[in-house]
Amino acid sequence: MLNRLTPFPNISMIFLLAVVFAAVTFGIWPAVYASVLSFLAYNFFFIEPLHTFTVAKPHELLALFVFLAVAVVISTLAGSVRDQASMAASRMRATRRLYEFTRKLSSVAGYDDIPEAAVAAIHASLARPAVALLDRRGELELRAAWPPEERLDTATMTAARWSHERNEPAGADTTTLPAVPWYFVPLKTARGTFGVIGIGRDGDGRSLDAEARTLFETLAEQTAAALDRASLAREMVAARGAAETERVRNTLLASISHDFRTPLASILGSATSLLEYGDKLDTNAKKELLGQIRGEAEDLDEMVRNLLAMTRIDAGALEVQKDWIDLRELAERVASAARRRGAAQRIEVVLPADLPLVRADARLVEQALGNAVANAVAHTPRETRVVIDADVGGGSVALRVTDDGPGIPAEVLPHVFEKFVHAAPSEPGLADGGESTGLGLTIAKGIMDAHGASIAAVSPVTKGHGTRIIFTFPLSETSK
């Protein structure tokens, strides 16, 4: 039938087409088998004498062998192209998995979160159980497993320890404990070994092939690099924290030694005078010396209270006990305390008659307001006027401490609520600066933050002078 449809030499093209199809579909060796079968079929059906494998004419025998050679070459080339395409697709999948794995690890910031992310990604990529064991004080500790595992048996842990101690693979398909159904590789970098990561056999008990093993070892290297990066970041944070702690400690000690020296010297001098010359001093002189001792002791008490409050704020242990408080009464107490301690400035309380009650901790708010007034008193000239007033409206109540002193320098204003902020001696207008610990406004801000309220500093206020500290309480926390 084919002889009627096409000339005899072209029939061989049909067999070559079948060979090419077998090579593209099934690979090289099936295509070679197809070439031999096509050779035999071509001889049996189309070379005379028909229906035998005998070849009567020499040129037809030559044509048959040329056909066989061409079929084998075509099948080999087509099969090779197919295998190369399959390998390229496999490499592309492996590269994609590696990219997704690296991207996932790069998004994990915490050192303790990396093992969990790593084993989950390895399990997803290779469809095998995975575990990660990290070094903890010289001992391996199971940190992550997928599917979840609470513990590994003794033989598996022995293989993991051997891999960790020798920095070599161990377990399945190795010369070390090959009976263990897990393959472990160390998580090592130039800075050391962080632990091991292991992958188990699949459900059929099959081992990893070469491609899967290479991918797993590459993923293990990426996991080790991620652990190294997170470890470095953690060490940098710890070093930075230690340096900051040391700086704060030195600054605090220097400030405290300076601030405590003056009142202690005054107390010591007054007490010495009373002890040595008490019988020679009149009553007024004795009262004056005792008054100095009391005043300096109150200043020391205030400094200690500020230091303790700062410690509680830093530790997050500041306890806020809210209740309805009268801001007018609180402001009067703060003003009276400042006058009693010898403030030369004129301190006025100017509050509206309809000032609402505020729900807050009276003791803490009084301390915060007192710190603001103390800053105004300490860093303004004696003729300065300090006013405590309030602004009600806009969904909030703003309690303000305003002075008409020199004001805060523009470069220092954004930092007045930070610890230990001081201006140079030539800048007397700095609030919470000068000869003090620099904690007053920092404590005030911590107190307001604990209340869910806010504090702000404005300078200058009018005509290039003055400073205003504003305590703002939201209306939802006020009585109406």
Residue pairs with C-beta under 8 A, 6 or more apart in sequence:
2 11
2 14
2 46
3 11
3 46
8 46
11 42
11 46
12 42
12 67
15 38
15 39
15 41
15 42
15 67
15 71
16 38
16 67
16 70
16 71
16 74
18 34
18 38
19 31
19 34
19 35
19 38
19 71
19 74
19 75
19 78
20 31
20 74
20 75
20 78
22 30
22 31
22 33
22 34
22 75
23 30
23 31
23 34
23 74
23 75
23 76
23 77
23 78
23 79
23 82
24 78
24 79
24 81
24 82
25 82
27 79
27 82
27 83
28 75
28 76
28 79
28 80
28 82
28 83
29 79
30 79
31 74
31 75
31 76
31 78
31 79
32 72
32 75
32 76
34 71
34 75
35 68
35 71
35 72
35 74
35 75
36 68
38 67
38 71
39 64
39 67
39 68
39 71
40 53
42 64
42 67
43 53
43 55
43 64
44 50
44 51
44 52
44 53
45 51
47 55
47 56
47 60
47 64
48 56
48 57
48 60
49 56
55 61
55 64
90 211
94 211
94 214
94 215
97 125
97 215
97 219
98 215
98 218
98 219
98 222
100 121
101 118
101 121
101 122
101 125
101 219
101 222
102 222
104 117
104 121
105 114
105 117
105 118
105 121
105 222
105 223
105 226
106 226
108 114
108 117
108 226
108 230
109 230
109 233
110 230
111 227
111 230
111 231
111 234
112 143
114 223
114 226
114 227
114 230
115 132
115 134
115 143
115 144
115 197
115 223
116 132
116 143
116 144
118 130
118 132
118 144
118 197
118 219
118 223
118 226
119 130
119 131
119 132
119 144
119 145
119 146
119 197
120 130
120 144
120 146
121 219
122 128
122 130
122 146
122 197
122 199
122 216
122 219
123 129
123 130
123 146
123 147
125 215
125 219
126 199
126 208
126 212
126 215
126 216
127 202
128 199
128 200
128 201
128 202
128 208
129 145
129 146
129 147
129 149
129 199
129 200
130 145
130 146
130 197
130 198
130 199
130 200
131 142
131 144
131 145
131 146
131 149
131 152
131 182
131 197
131 198
131 200
132 142
132 143
132 144
132 145
132 187
132 195
132 196
132 197
132 198
132 223
133 140
133 141
133 142
133 143
133 160
133 164
133 195
133 196
133 197
133 198
134 140
134 141
134 143
134 187
134 194
134 195
134 227
135 141
135 164
135 193
135 194
135 195
140 157
140 160
140 161
140 164
140 195
140 196
142 149
142 150
142 151
142 152
143 195
152 160
152 182
155 177
155 179
155 180
156 171
156 180
156 181
156 182
156 198
158 177
158 180
159 170
159 171
159 176
159 177
159 180
159 182
159 184
160 170
160 171
160 182
160 184
160 196
160 198
162 168
162 170
162 176
162 177
163 169
163 170
163 171
163 176
163 184
163 185
163 186
163 196
164 186
164 193
164 195
164 196
167 186
167 188
167 193
168 176
168 186
169 176
169 183
169 184
169 185
169 186
170 176
170 177
170 180
170 184
171 177
171 178
171 180
171 181
171 182
171 183
171 184
171 198
172 178
172 180
172 181
172 182
172 183
172 200
172 201
172 207
173 183
173 207
173 208
173 213
174 183
181 200
181 201
181 205
182 198
182 199
182 200
182 201
183 198
183 199
183 200
183 207
183 208
183 213
183 216
184 196
184 197
184 198
185 196
185 197
185 198
185 216
185 217
185 220
186 193
186 195
186 196
186 224
187 193
187 194
187 195
187 196
187 197
187 220
187 223
187 224
187 227
188 194
188 224
189 224
189 225
189 227
189 228
191 228
191 231
194 224
194 227
194 228
194 231
195 227
197 220
197 223
199 208
199 216
201 207
208 216
248 419
248 420
251 419
251 420
252 307
252 420
252 437
255 420
255 436
255 437
255 438
256 303
256 307
256 437
258 435
259 303
259 435
259 436
259 437
260 300
260 303
263 296
263 297
263 299
263 300
264 296
264 300
266 292
266 293
266 296
267 292
267 293
267 296
267 297
270 289
270 290
270 292
270 293
270 296
271 289
271 293
273 281
273 289
274 281
274 286
274 289
274 290
278 286
281 289
295 341
295 342
298 341
299 341
302 370
302 374
303 437
305 367
306 371
306 437
306 439
306 440
306 443
307 437
307 439
309 318
309 367
309 443
309 446
309 447
310 419
310 439
310 442
310 443
310 446
312 318
312 319
313 443
313 446
313 447
313 450
318 364
318 446
318 447
318 450
320 360
320 361
320 364
320 450
320 451
321 361
322 359
322 360
322 361
322 451
322 477
323 359
323 360
323 361
323 362
324 357
324 358
324 359
324 479
325 357
325 358
325 359
325 360
325 362
325 365
326 357
327 351
327 355
327 357
327 358
327 390
327 397
327 399
328 349
328 351
328 355
330 362
330 365
330 366
330 369
331 349
331 351
331 369
331 388
331 399
332 349
333 366
334 366
334 369
334 370
334 373
334 388
335 347
335 348
335 349
335 373
335 388
337 370
338 347
338 370
338 373
338 374
338 377
339 347
343 377
344 377
344 382
345 376
345 377
345 380
345 382
345 383
345 384
345 385
345 386
345 403
346 384
346 385
346 386
347 373
347 377
347 386
347 388
348 385
348 386
348 387
348 388
349 387
349 388
349 389
350 387
350 388
350 389
351 388
351 389
351 390
352 390
352 392
354 392
355 390
355 392
355 397
356 392
356 397
356 478
356 479
356 480
357 478
357 479
358 365
358 397
358 473
358 477
358 478
358 479
359 477
359 478
359 479
360 451
360 453
360 473
360 477
361 447
361 451
364 447
364 450
364 451
365 447
365 451
365 471
367 443
367 444
367 447
368 443
368 444
368 447
368 448
368 455
368 471
369 388
369 399
369 401
369 444
369 471
371 432
371 440
371 441
371 443
371 444
372 401
372 431
372 440
372 441
372 444
372 469
372 471
373 386
373 388
373 401
374 440
375 431
375 432
375 440
375 441
375 469
376 384
376 386
376 401
376 403
376 405
376 431
376 467
376 469
377 386
378 434
378 436
379 405
379 428
379 429
379 430
379 431
379 432
379 433
379 434
380 386
380 403
380 404
380 405
380 406
380 428
380 429
381 405
381 406
381 428
384 403
384 404
384 405
385 403
385 404
386 401
386 402
386 403
387 400
387 401
387 402
387 403
388 399
388 400
388 401
389 399
389 400
389 402
390 397
390 398
390 399
390 400
391 397
391 398
391 400
392 398
395 474
395 475
396 472
396 473
396 474
396 475
396 478
397 472
397 473
397 475
397 478
398 470
398 471
398 472
398 473
399 470
399 471
399 472
399 473
400 468
400 469
400 470
400 471
401 468
401 469
402 461
402 466
402 467
402 468
402 469
403 466
403 467
403 468
404 461
404 462
404 465
404 466
405 428
405 429
405 465
405 466
405 467
406 428
406 429
406 465
407 429
407 459
407 460
407 461
407 464
407 465
407 466
407 467
408 416
408 423
408 429
408 430
408 431
408 457
408 459
408 467
409 423
409 427
409 429
409 430
412 421
412 423
412 427
412 430
412 433
413 457
413 459
415 421
416 430
416 431
416 432
416 441
416 457
417 441
417 442
417 444
417 445
417 455
417 457
418 442
419 438
419 439
419 442
420 437
420 438
420 439
421 430
421 432
421 433
421 438
421 441
422 430
422 433
422 434
422 436
422 438
423 429
423 430
423 433
423 434
425 434
427 433
428 434
429 459
429 467
431 441
431 457
431 459
431 467
431 469
432 438
432 439
432 440
432 441
432 442
441 455
441 457
441 469
444 455
444 469
444 471
445 455
448 454
448 455
448 471
451 473
451 477
452 474
452 477
453 471
453 472
453 473
453 474
453 477
454 471
454 472
455 469
455 470
455 471
455 472
456 469
456 470
456 472
457 467
457 468
457 469
457 470
458 467
458 468
458 470
459 466
459 467
459 468
460 466
460 467
461 467
461 468
